[in-house]
Amino acid sequence: MAKLEDQAATAKTLAQRVAEYVQPTIEDLGFAMVRVEFLGLKNPRVQIMVERVDQQGMTVDDCALVSRAVSALLDVEDVIPGAYTLEVSSPGIDRPLVSLDDYQRFAGFEAKVELSRPLEGRRRFRGLLKGASGDAVSLETPEGTVALPFADIHRAKLILTDELIRAHQGKTMS
């Protein structure tokens, strides 16, 4: 178990280092970094999720542009030891929620949230995002509205619904 925790900590540290190096370049290109994940230690993959600052839909050409720039930067800085695979993608419609701003921006849409530790005996919640206040995310569940500590959120994402699809097609969000 300790070995898995060490690997997870190493992956998180590498992802943070990659994010620090590539974020300015990504922003200079007109994109916002959504998330960086470092997966696997034997055959490592670096996944970088970006979206356009103008909140228009991402294209394959957008991903290729970011990939070329980031790849060159990572090679020069030698941030990642050894060989790795770089993946650049958009967050998609049912995107992950990674910052407090995401919870504000997507208030009114359904989401799934998983906590790193239980709150009132539960780790998984599903409901309507009501936004964020301070360091808590508000989620309206069938049992009532719950305030989830942002620091305890392990993973969260929007749920693909007809309303989310309509909003995406109307370009009221990215």
C-alpha positions as CSV (number, residue, x, y, z in Angstrom):
1,M,0.0,0.0,0.0
2,A,2.8,2.4,0.8
3,K,4.4,1.8,-2.6
4,L,1.1,2.8,-4.3
5,E,0.9,5.9,-2.2
6,D,4.5,6.8,-3.1
7,Q,3.8,6.3,-6.8
8,A,0.7,8.5,-6.5
9,A,2.7,11.2,-4.7
10,T,5.4,11.0,-7.4
11,A,2.8,11.3,-10.2
12,K,1.2,14.3,-8.5
13,T,4.5,16.0,-8.0
14,L,5.5,15.5,-11.7
15,A,2.1,16.7,-12.8
16,Q,2.5,19.9,-10.7
17,R,6.0,20.4,-12.1
18,V,4.7,20.0,-15.7
19,A,1.9,22.4,-15.0
20,E,4.2,25.1,-13.7
21,Y,6.4,24.8,-16.8
22,V,3.7,24.7,-19.4
23,Q,1.0,27.0,-18.1
24,P,2.6,30.3,-19.3
25,T,3.1,28.9,-22.8
26,I,-0.4,27.6,-22.9
27,E,-1.8,30.9,-21.9
28,D,0.4,32.8,-24.4
29,L,-1.2,30.6,-27.1
30,G,-4.7,31.8,-26.0
31,F,-5.7,28.7,-24.0
32,A,-6.4,27.9,-20.3
33,M,-5.0,24.9,-18.7
34,V,-7.7,22.8,-17.1
35,R,-5.7,19.9,-15.7
36,V,-2.4,18.0,-15.9
37,E,-2.3,14.4,-15.0
38,F,0.8,12.1,-14.9
39,L,-0.3,8.5,-15.4
40,G,1.8,5.4,-15.0
41,L,5.4,5.1,-14.0
42,K,6.5,2.2,-16.3
43,N,5.1,3.7,-19.5
44,P,4.3,7.3,-18.4
45,R,1.7,9.4,-20.0
46,V,1.3,13.1,-19.5
47,Q,-2.3,14.3,-20.1
48,I,-2.8,18.0,-20.5
49,M,-6.4,19.2,-20.8
50,V,-6.8,22.7,-22.2
51,E,-9.7,25.0,-23.4
52,R,-9.8,28.1,-25.4
53,V,-9.9,31.3,-23.4
54,D,-12.6,32.7,-25.7
55,Q,-14.7,29.6,-24.7
56,Q,-15.2,28.5,-28.3
57,G,-15.0,24.8,-29.0
58,M,-11.6,23.2,-29.3
59,T,-10.4,21.8,-32.6
60,V,-7.9,19.2,-33.5
61,D,-5.6,21.9,-34.8
62,D,-5.8,23.7,-31.4
63,C,-4.7,20.5,-29.6
64,A,-1.9,20.0,-32.1
65,L,-0.7,23.6,-31.7
66,V,-0.6,23.2,-27.9
67,S,1.0,19.8,-28.2
68,R,3.9,21.0,-30.4
69,A,4.6,24.0,-28.1
70,V,4.4,22.0,-24.9
71,S,6.4,19.1,-26.3
72,A,9.3,21.4,-27.3
73,L,9.2,23.1,-23.9
74,L,9.2,19.9,-21.9
75,D,12.1,18.5,-24.1
76,V,14.2,21.6,-23.5
77,E,13.5,21.8,-19.8
78,D,13.8,18.0,-19.3
79,V,11.0,18.1,-16.7
80,I,10.1,14.5,-17.1
81,P,12.9,11.9,-16.7
82,G,13.0,9.3,-19.5
83,A,10.5,8.6,-22.2
84,Y,6.8,9.5,-22.0
85,T,3.7,10.0,-24.1
86,L,2.2,13.4,-24.3
87,E,-1.6,13.8,-24.7
88,V,-3.3,17.1,-25.2
89,S,-7.1,17.2,-25.3
90,S,-10.1,19.4,-24.6
91,P,-12.1,18.9,-21.4
92,G,-15.2,17.8,-23.4
93,I,-18.8,18.5,-22.6
94,D,-18.9,16.4,-19.4
95,R,-15.7,18.1,-18.2
96,P,-13.9,17.6,-14.9
97,L,-14.4,20.3,-12.3
98,V,-11.0,21.3,-10.9
99,S,-11.1,24.8,-9.6
100,L,-13.5,26.8,-7.5
101,D,-14.1,29.0,-10.5
102,D,-15.4,25.8,-12.4
103,Y,-18.1,25.3,-9.7
104,Q,-19.2,28.9,-10.1
105,R,-19.1,28.9,-13.9
106,F,-21.1,25.7,-14.2
107,A,-23.7,26.4,-11.5
108,G,-27.0,25.1,-12.6
109,F,-25.7,21.9,-14.1
110,E,-25.6,18.4,-12.7
111,A,-22.4,17.0,-11.4
112,K,-20.8,14.0,-9.6
113,V,-18.4,14.8,-6.8
114,E,-16.2,12.3,-5.0
115,L,-14.5,13.3,-1.7
116,S,-11.2,12.1,-0.5
117,R,-12.7,11.5,3.0
118,P,-16.3,10.9,4.1
119,L,-18.7,13.8,4.9
120,E,-21.6,12.6,7.0
121,G,-20.8,9.0,6.1
122,R,-20.7,9.6,2.3
123,R,-17.9,10.1,-0.2
124,R,-19.9,10.3,-3.4
125,F,-22.5,13.0,-4.2
126,R,-24.6,13.8,-7.2
127,G,-26.8,16.8,-7.7
128,L,-27.2,20.3,-9.1
129,L,-24.3,22.6,-8.7
130,K,-25.3,25.7,-6.8
131,G,-21.8,27.4,-7.0
132,A,-19.0,28.0,-4.5
133,S,-18.7,30.2,-1.5
134,G,-15.4,30.6,0.4
135,D,-13.8,27.2,0.4
136,A,-16.9,25.1,-0.1
137,V,-18.9,23.9,-3.1
138,S,-22.7,23.8,-2.8
139,L,-24.5,20.9,-4.3
140,E,-28.3,20.4,-4.3
141,T,-28.9,16.6,-3.8
142,P,-32.2,14.8,-3.5
143,E,-31.6,14.7,0.3
144,G,-31.0,18.5,0.4
145,T,-28.3,21.1,-0.2
146,V,-24.8,20.1,1.0
147,A,-21.7,22.2,1.4
148,L,-18.7,20.1,0.3
149,P,-15.2,21.3,1.4
150,F,-13.2,22.1,-1.8
151,A,-10.0,20.8,-0.2
152,D,-11.7,17.4,0.3
153,I,-12.8,17.0,-3.3
154,H,-10.9,14.1,-4.9
155,R,-12.6,14.1,-8.3
156,A,-15.6,15.9,-9.8
157,K,-17.2,16.2,-13.3
158,L,-20.3,17.5,-15.0
159,I,-22.9,14.9,-15.9
160,L,-23.9,14.7,-19.6
161,T,-27.5,15.9,-19.7
162,D,-29.8,17.4,-22.4
163,E,-29.5,20.8,-20.7
164,L,-25.7,20.6,-20.8
165,I,-25.7,19.6,-24.4
166,R,-28.0,22.5,-25.3
167,A,-25.8,25.0,-23.4
168,H,-22.8,23.6,-25.2
169,Q,-24.4,24.0,-28.6
170,G,-25.5,27.5,-27.7
171,K,-21.8,28.3,-26.8
172,T,-22.8,29.7,-23.4
173,M,-20.0,27.7,-22.0
174,S,-16.9,25.9,-23.3
